[in-house]
Amino acid sequence: MSGRGDGALGEPGTGPMETAPVATTQATFCATLVDEWVRAGARHAVVAPGSRSTPLALALADRAELFLHVVLDERSAAFCALGIGKATGVPAVVLCTSGTAATHLHAAVVEAGHSAVPMLVCTADRPPELHDVGAPQTIDQQRLFGRAALWFVDPGVADEAARWSWRPLAARAFLEARGGGPVHLNLPFREPLVGQPGELPPGRHDSWPWHQEWRSSLTGELAGPQSTGIVVAGAGASVSGDLGLAGWPVLADPLSGRRLPGAIGAGDALARCPAWLAAHRPKAVVHVGRPPASKAVGRWLAGLDAEHVLVDPHRRWSDPERTAATVVDALAGMGRAPDGWLAEWQEAECRAQAMFTQVLGDHPEPTEPGVARALTACLPDNGHLVVSSSMPIRDVESYMAPRRGLSVWANRGANGIDGITSTALGVALGRRPEPTWALLGDLAFLHDGSGLTGLAARNVDLTLVVVDNHGGGIFSFLPQAALLSPARFEQLLGTPQDVDLLALAAAHGIGGVEVQAMAELEPAVLDRQGGVRLVVVRTDRAVNVAIHAKLQAAVETALEGM
């Protein structure tokens, strides 16, 4: 947009210079920031209570256009904002007070940075005169989140002489975050902290934001007639256009939004079948979005003598195997596959899915692959499923059958298990009144125990499905499980716990049930009356390793001779 706005602001440093009380100036500054964010499309703000952040908290609370969510714990607040950003694609504002409170946002900021989730992170700070003199709740907050933040700015204590810069500052911060990641505003405030805003600096006409941006895309083209290629679609692929025009198989991570009928959902199992792979070597691989969770797929792709092209709409370098010869943010075209190429992959997919159904059908008791497969099949078309890292996301990736209508979310930027309950709350807030479920392990559930505080009072439809194997199930698949003595393994890796998860939830006013057979799972997770519920499914870690091996053996047998 062009022009300075409805009123003349003058050049930098030449705006109104009248002296105003510090409380009024700070209140006007914060109201201006919030006004720009609302103009730019902000709809959610998550506030962790604190004193020094009062001026911005009041400005956020005063805007009826914003949904204001007050969350006691800063870590949970940040992951809630992360979930909202995931679910809406629009930055949520998360605000906390100064000192160690700000450090508790770090894990969610790192996840947002690695997974290109928009987030506007606002940390209140003490003014310069209180630094380095032993003042309470005063730490160095400059670039606190390092490279995890796309952009950092500390404008200093609000000053009337700089009011011409307030709207551009707010508008740029929102745009930078909307581009795909967290932006950190460190905002020092002086006492008194409560004031009434004066007249705001004039904004652009028709309530437009001060800055807007239209992004153009680079275009790459992978050509070649009769090319035997594949597409590997990860998180972010849903915004990358039509991936099936070339007649290539699409190996679709559940987070890609592309695990639809006709896609390859059993990629992890196929990648573990050397004989089948040897007869189906692609000459080109298009990687769209972030890499999938499957290590087997990653190892197979890294060993291919093929042309690799990375397509990432966020322009992030998501190439851990370092195979990409070309990196672009959009792709104009791909070569046409020869007759039969796609059909052979889809036949293998059909056989693998049939084996999953058959083997798991022989186990009426709860199994972790069975829970992942049944849950992703039974949830309604308008549902949202948030999946924890560690075993749950791997089981969903391996055993979720292609389908339409279910949105799957996970924190796969930094791949931590922390904050998953709070992330699920954020998704539920961002997508309400649509229902949300979360699939997580017992350790992830306990790790975000603070996320249960006040959860029952939220106006969301959220069901937490916790697979309780009394520890860290994923470690049982590692070499350490065979190389260490059982006692040492349990001590250092097994992470045994014996918490009554239903009682813990009940202490927070959350009701729940325990599922003891697979036949009970679907009615339990679909028995929704609104609000927050817990479903606990108990499994055994050793049995879990065995069932995974049984499933893989069945697929290898089914593919013999193809």
Secondary structure, 3 states (H helix, E strand, C coil): CCCCCCCCCCCCCCCCCCCCCHHHHHHHHHHHHHHHHHHHCCCEEEECCCCCCHHHHHHHHCCCCCEEEECCCHHHHHHHHHHHHHHHCCCEEEEECCCHHHHCCHHHHHHHHHHCCCEEEEEEECCHHHCCCCCCCCCCCCCCCHHHCCEEECCCCCCHHHHHHHHHHHHHHHHHHHCCCEEEEEEECCCCCCCCCCCCCCCCHHHCCCCCCCCCCCCEECCCCCCCEEEEECCCHHHCCCCCCCCCCEEECHHHCCCCCCCECCHHHHCCCHHHHHCCCCCEEEEECCCCCCHHHHHHHHCCCCEEEEECCCCCCCCCCCCCCEEECCEEECCCCCCCHHHHHHHHHHHHHHHHHHHHHCCCCCCHHHHHHHHHHHCCCCCEEEECCCHHHHHHHHHCCCCCCCEEEECCCCCCCCCHHHHHHHHHHHHCCCCEEEEEEHHHHHHCHHHHCCHHHCCCCEEEEEEECCCCHHHHHCCHHHHCCHHHHHHHHHCCCCCCHHHHHHHCCCEEEEECCHHHHHHHHHCCCCCEEEEEEECCHHHHHHHHHHHHHHHHHHCCCC
